[in-house]
Amino acid sequence: MTKNEYLSALRAELKRRGVADMDDILAEYAQHFDYKLADGYSEEEIAARLGGAAQIAAQFETAAREKTPGGRGAMRVLVGCALGFADILVFALFCVLWGWVAVLACGALSGALLAVALLVPGLSELPWVYLPYMPYWCGALMGLSTAALGVLFACGSVYFAALARQGFRAWARFHSNAMAGAAGRPGLPPVPAWPQFSPGRRRLLRLVTLVSLGAALLFAALGFAACMSAAGDAEFWHTWGWFRDV
């Protein structure tokens, strides 16, 4: 059964049973198909894993008709307290993750600025640009390396930003399903915690990451070799007085 066939069957079952919030339920299951398709599953495999449309619709119909038992109140409080403590830890984790995204973004910006300073002739001699002395062609090779490194950092910031965003969605869905289970209501499909890129975007991100990593290492090695050749010394930074006391 394809995605459209499954959603059509689910819509018909929900409508027949008079389930409220039908459009929201269908949107969540459509999103679940999109997530699993991005992971490489076929539409038929996803439909088979979800189970029959009539079975899913019956769960929502039963939850709408049944009254919440008296013991559910204590269960909701218990689950809510447990999730509240877990939220503190998860919030701290997301703060660290977004902090790492900011670090990578700053690294990408710094790499781009340093590459411009090294590649543009005469820019390193401006009074507000503080760069150690080296011949232009040595600096150009180093500039290409830092430019590639900046692209690598940019790819990392894109990936980890997507990871943080998707992780938050996954935790929010888990949170919602846990509370729904405590109240005796059916949950919605889980949201994957890993970034959900389309196959084309995933291949592009992987290609740019590998190429930028290889270019950063290659031009750094060439730059070091060029600096040693120009200075006539393996420790060229001493020859050019980079760390001379002022």
N, C-alpha and C positions, 0 to 999 in steps of 0.2 A: 504494500500500500504506500503510495506516495504521500508527500507532505500535504498537498492540497486535498487529496482524497481523505486522509486521516482527519484533517481539520474540518472538512465538510461533514464527515460522519459524526465527529464530536459536537459540532454545532447543532446538527439535527437531534442528537440525543439530549443535549442540554435544553434545547428549545422544547422538545417533547415532554421533558420532565419539569419544565417551568423553573429552572435554576436561575437565580438572580446573578448579576454580574457576569453574564455569559461572555460579553465582549472582552472583559478583563482576563477571564480564564483562557479564552482562545488566544489572546495576545501572548500570554505567558507560555502556552504550549507551542505557539509559532516561534517564539524566541528560543525555546529549548531546541527546536529543530535546527535553527540557525547555528546555535552553539555547537551542536553535535556534528553538523555538516562541516563546520570549520575544523573540527577535530579529525575529519576524515571518514566519518561514518556515512553510509548511504541512507537515503530516506526510508527504504524498506527496513533496514536494521533499526533505525530509530523508532519507527512505528511499532516494530515487534517488541522492543525493549519497554516501551511505554505501556503496552497492554491494550486491551480492547477499549474502544471509545465508549461503549455502553457501560463497562465496568467503572470507568473514570466518572462518567456522568452520574452513575448511581451513588458514588461516594458523596458528591456534592449535594445530591437530592436528599440523601439520608441525613447529612449534617444540617440541612436547612429545615428538615421536618422534626428532628429529634430535639427535645429540650435538654439543656446542659444539666447533667446530674449534679446533685448537691456537693459531692466530693470533688468536683472539678475546680471549685474555687480555691481550695487549698493547694491543689496541684498547680494551678496557674501562678499562685503566689510563690510556690517553691521554685518552679521553673524560671519565673521572672527574676527572682533573687539570684539564682545561679547564673543566668544570662547577664545580669547586671555586673557581677564580679568579673565574668569573662569579658564583658565589653571594655572594662578598664584595661585589661591586658591587650586586647585586640586594638584598642585606640592607641596605646603606646607603640604597638608594632607598626601601625599605619603611619604614625608620626615619624618613626625611624625610616620607614620606606620612602615617604615623601621627602624627608631630609636627604636621603641618598639620591633621589631624583634631582633635587636642587643642586647637590654637589656635582653630579654628572653634567647638568646644564651649565653650571659655572665653568666646569672643565672644558666643555665644548666652546663656550664663548672665549675663554682665555686662549685656547688653542688657535681659534680663528684670528684673534687680535695679534697674537705673537707671530703667526704665519704672515699676516699682512706687514708687520713691522720688519720681518726678515726678508720678505720677497720684494717689497717695493724699494727700488734703489734710492738711497739718501734718506729714507725715513728714519733709520736707526740713528742718524746724526742729529736729529732734532733735539732741542734741549729738554723736552718733556718726555722723551723716549730713552729709557735707561736699559741699554743692552751692552753686554761685553763685546770687546773688539773681536772681529774675525773678518777675513776677506769675504767679499760679497758672494762668490760662488759657493763658499763653505756655508754661509748663512742661508743661502737659497735652498741648499739641500736640507738643512735643519728646518727651514720654514715649511718645506713640503712635508717633512715628517710630522711637524706639529699640526699642520692642516689636516693630515690624515688622522692624527690622534684626536683632533677636535671632532671630526666626522664620527669616529668610533665612540667618543663620549656622547655625541648627539644620538646615535643609535641606541646606546645604553639608556639614556634618559627617556627615549620614546618607549622602549620595552618596559622599563620599570614603572613608568607612569601608567601604562596600560595594565601592568600587573597590579598596581595599587588600586586602580579604578575597578578592575574586575574582581579583585579580592574583596573589596568593600561590597560589591553587589552580591557576591557569594555569601558573605557573612550576613548581610541583611536578609537574604532568602532563608538561610539556616535559622536565623533569629525568628523570622515570621513563621516558618514551619514548626519550630519547636513550640512556640506559643499556641499555634493552631492545634498541634497534637495534644497539648495540655488541656485545651478546651474541648477536645473531642471532634475537631474539624479536620477535614482532609487537607493535606499540604499540596503546594504547587511543585512542579519539577525543580530539582536542585539546579543551581547555577554553577558552572565550572569556575574554579578559582584562577585558572591560568588565562592569560590574554587570548582573546579570540580574534585573530587576524584571518583575513581571507587567504586562501592559498597563494594568490599572487603577491599580496603584501608580505606574507611570511617569507616567500622566496626572495623578494626584493630586500627585505631587512637583513636576511641571512647573508645575501650576496654582498651588500654594502658593508656589513660588519666584517666579513672575511677579507674583502679587498682593502678596506681601510686599515685593518690590523696588519696585513702583509705590507702595505705601502708604508705605514709608520715604521715598521722594523727595517724595511729595506732602505728607506731614505735616511733613517738614523744611522745605520751602519755606513752608508756612503758618506754621510756628513762627517762622522768621526774619522773615517779614512781620509777624507779631503782635508780636515783640520790637521791631522797628524802630518800629512804630506806638506801642507803649506807652512807649518811651523817647524818641520824637521825634527819633531820630538813627539814621542807617544803621549807625553803629559803636556799637551799643547796649552792647556789652561794656565800652567805655570809660565810657559814661554811668553804668553800674551798678557800675563799679569792680571788674571781675572780676580784673584783673591788677595791681591796686594793690599796690605794695611794702609788705610788712609790717615 
